[in-house]
Structures are given as C-alpha cells and as structure tokens.
Amino acid sequence: MPDIAIRKSTLCVEEIFHEFGPPPPKPLLRAAAISVIENPYAGRYVEEIAVFMDDLKILGLKMANDLVAALGGDPKNIEAYGKGAIVGAAGELEHGALWHVPGGYAMREVLGGAKAIVPSAKKVGGVGARLDVPITHIDASYVRGHFDAMEVGVPDGPRASELAFVLVMTTGGRVHDRVGGLRVEDVKGEDGLR
C-alpha cells in the first residue's frame, strides 16, 4: 500500500464583505485547503488503485479540521462544502477520483454527519492549473442560495507526477442570493436534498 508523500499544503481564506449591494450582517467566509502529494500511480496503468483511499483518510481528516479551524473553530459555523482534485499530466483522471471517499467522508465526519453529498470536480492539468470546486449546502443540496464554486490552485503544482487534492468549506451561501428556491431556514436535513 502506498504511503502519502506531501510536497506542500496551502490554506486560503476569503472574507467577502459585499457583492455591490449592502454589506451583510457578517462577512461570508470561504476557505480552501489544498495538499499536493506524490501520485504513486503516475506514468503507468495500475489496475487496483482503490487501496490508496484508505491511506488518504488521515489526510482528508486533517484538511477538514484545518478548514473548520480557519473558519472560526466551530463546525456549526459551516454551511456549505465541496471537494476536487487536479491530477498532474503523468496521471489519469481516475487518480483524482481516489479523493471522493476520503475527502467527502472526512468533511461529513468533522461536521457531525452532514447529510448532502459533497459535490466534486476533477481534471488532469499542468503546473498552475486552476479548478472550480462546486459548493452546496451541507444538509440539503436543493438550497439554491448555496450553489457556488471556489476557484483554487497552486502556482507550482501539480507537477506531472503529483496530485492536488482540495477541500472547500464556507460559512454561508452567496452574498445577496435572491433567486428563490429552498431557504436555509426551511431545511429538514433528512435526505440530503431538502
């Protein structure tokens, strides 16, 4: 089973005060954690890769805890999340899919059993590639005001033989959301949808 070789980690926090309208009562916080690791499968086809997901669970939990800390330290402050992966050019898209379980379940665990599926994006890209990570409400995917994305990347990665795994959390929906749909106060949180 491969070990995780981390080259670098980044943590980015955005504080959004307004979107041309009146300032909200408190700024929206969005944060992204990125870990750039060696891809143990780069440059070759390997049939059985799923075992690496077990190794990645610890990384997922660390990144999820780092995000909660960066957003105030209380998991109850988190309203939305997303995940993603950028695969270096010597890897294949399926290597990014290894992040689905360890990244998604880590956030759901740290947030106390969030109900909604964690949206995801992945791609193969070169050094400096950017990724728009989709974001939805943690308990109800139909909360339209929380449909969002956060652009992420690292200037010097991923290198061809690396993977950049990403987790994103926010403290709310879009500032000034006003296009209708399910409201946060109406969430039942039973099925991950409503």
C-alpha positions in Angstrom: 0.0 0.0 0.0 1.5 3.4 -1.0 2.4 6.0 1.7 1.4 9.6 1.3 4.3 11.9 0.3 3.1 15.5 0.7 5.2 18.2 -1.0 3.2 21.1 0.2 -0.1 22.2 1.7 -1.9 25.5 1.3 -4.9 27.1 3.1 -6.7 30.1 1.6 -9.4 32.0 3.4 -11.6 34.6 1.6 -13.6 37.2 3.5 -16.4 38.6 1.4 -17.9 41.8 2.6 -20.5 42.5 -0.1 -21.2 41.9 -3.8 -22.1 45.5 -4.8 -25.1 45.5 -2.5 -25.4 46.4 1.2 -22.9 44.6 3.5 -24.4 41.5 5.2 -24.5 41.4 9.0 -21.3 39.5 9.0 -18.9 38.7 6.1 -19.1 35.4 4.3 -16.0 33.2 4.8 -14.9 30.7 2.2 -11.8 28.6 2.7 -9.9 26.0 0.6 -7.3 23.5 1.8 -5.0 22.0 -0.9 -2.5 19.2 -0.4 0.0 18.5 -3.2 1.1 14.9 -3.0 3.2 12.4 -5.0 1.0 10.3 -7.3 2.1 6.7 -6.6 0.5 5.6 -9.9 1.9 8.3 -12.2 3.3 7.2 -15.5 1.8 3.8 -15.6 -1.5 2.0 -15.6 -2.3 0.2 -12.4 -5.5 -1.9 -12.2 -6.0 -1.9 -8.4 -5.8 1.6 -7.1 -8.7 1.8 -4.6 -6.4 0.7 -1.7 -4.8 4.2 -1.7 -8.1 5.6 -0.5 -7.5 4.1 2.9 -4.2 5.9 3.2 -5.8 9.2 2.2 -8.4 9.1 5.0 -6.0 10.7 7.5 -5.1 13.5 5.0 -8.8 14.2 4.5 -9.5 14.5 8.2 -6.5 16.8 8.7 -7.6 19.0 5.9 -11.2 19.1 7.1 -10.2 20.0 10.6 -7.8 22.7 9.3 -10.7 24.3 7.4 -13.0 24.3 10.4 -10.2 26.0 12.4 -9.6 28.6 9.7 -13.4 29.4 9.6 -13.7 30.1 13.4 -13.2 26.7 15.0 -16.9 25.6 15.4 -18.2 23.0 12.9 -21.7 24.5 13.5 -20.5 27.6 11.6 -20.1 25.7 8.3 -23.0 25.7 5.9 -21.5 24.5 2.6 -18.8 22.4 1.2 -17.1 20.9 -1.9 -14.1 18.9 -3.0 -11.9 18.5 -6.0 -8.6 17.1 -7.5 -6.2 18.2 -10.1 -4.1 15.3 -11.5 -0.7 16.0 -12.9 -0.1 15.2 -16.6 1.5 11.8 -15.9 -1.6 10.6 -14.1 -5.1 9.7 -15.2 -8.5 11.2 -14.3 -9.3 8.1 -12.2 -6.4 9.0 -9.8 -8.4 12.2 -8.9 -11.4 10.0 -8.2 -9.5 8.4 -5.3 -10.4 11.6 -3.3 -14.1 11.0 -3.4 -14.4 8.8 -0.3 -11.5 10.1 1.9 -12.3 13.8 1.1 -16.0 13.7 1.3 -16.4 11.4 4.3 -13.8 13.4 6.2 -15.8 16.6 5.9 -19.1 14.9 6.7 -17.5 13.3 9.8 -15.8 16.5 11.0 -19.1 18.4 10.5 -21.1 16.0 12.6 -22.7 13.8 9.9 -23.7 16.3 7.2 -26.4 14.8 5.0 -25.8 16.2 1.5 -23.5 14.5 -1.0 -20.3 16.5 -1.3 -20.1 18.0 -4.9 -16.9 17.4 -6.7 -14.8 18.3 -9.7 -11.6 16.8 -11.1 -9.3 17.3 -14.1 -5.9 16.5 -15.5 -3.8 19.6 -15.7 -0.3 21.0 -15.8 1.6 23.1 -13.3 -0.5 26.1 -12.2 -3.8 24.6 -13.4 -6.9 26.0 -11.7 -10.1 24.2 -10.7 -13.6 25.5 -10.0 -14.7 23.4 -7.0 -18.5 23.2 -6.8 -20.2 24.1 -3.4 -23.6 23.1 -2.0 -25.3 23.2 1.4 -24.1 20.5 3.8 -27.5 19.1 4.6 -29.7 20.0 1.7 -28.5 20.0 -1.9 -31.5 22.0 -3.1 -30.6 25.2 -1.2 -30.2 27.3 -4.3 -28.6 30.2 -2.4 -25.6 27.9 -1.6 -24.9 26.8 -5.2 -21.5 28.3 -5.7 -17.9 27.5 -6.7 -14.5 28.5 -5.5 -11.5 28.7 -7.9 -8.4 27.1 -6.5 -4.9 26.1 -7.5 -1.2 26.3 -6.6 1.3 28.2 -8.7 3.9 25.4 -8.8 1.7 22.3 -8.9 0.7 19.8 -9.6 3.8 18.6 -11.3 3.4 15.8 -13.7 3.8 13.1 -11.1 1.6 14.8 -8.4 -2.0 15.1 -7.3 -3.5 18.2 -5.8 -6.4 17.3 -3.5 -8.8 20.0 -2.5 -11.5 20.6 0.2 -13.6 23.7 0.4 -16.0 25.0 3.2 -18.0 28.1 3.6 -19.9 29.8 6.4 -22.9 30.6 4.2 -24.4 30.9 0.8 -23.8 33.5 -1.8 -23.9 37.1 -0.5 -27.2 38.7 -1.6 -28.7 35.4 -3.0 -32.2 36.3 -4.3 -33.2 33.8 -7.0 -35.6 31.8 -4.9 -35.6 28.1 -4.1 -35.3 26.3 -0.8 -34.2 28.6 2.1 -31.8 27.5 4.8 -34.4 28.1 7.5 -36.7 25.5 5.7 -34.1 22.7 5.5 -35.3 19.4 7.0 -31.9 17.7 6.7 -33.4 14.2 6.4 -32.4 13.0 2.9 -29.5 15.3 1.8 -31.8 17.0 -0.7 -34.3 19.1 1.3 
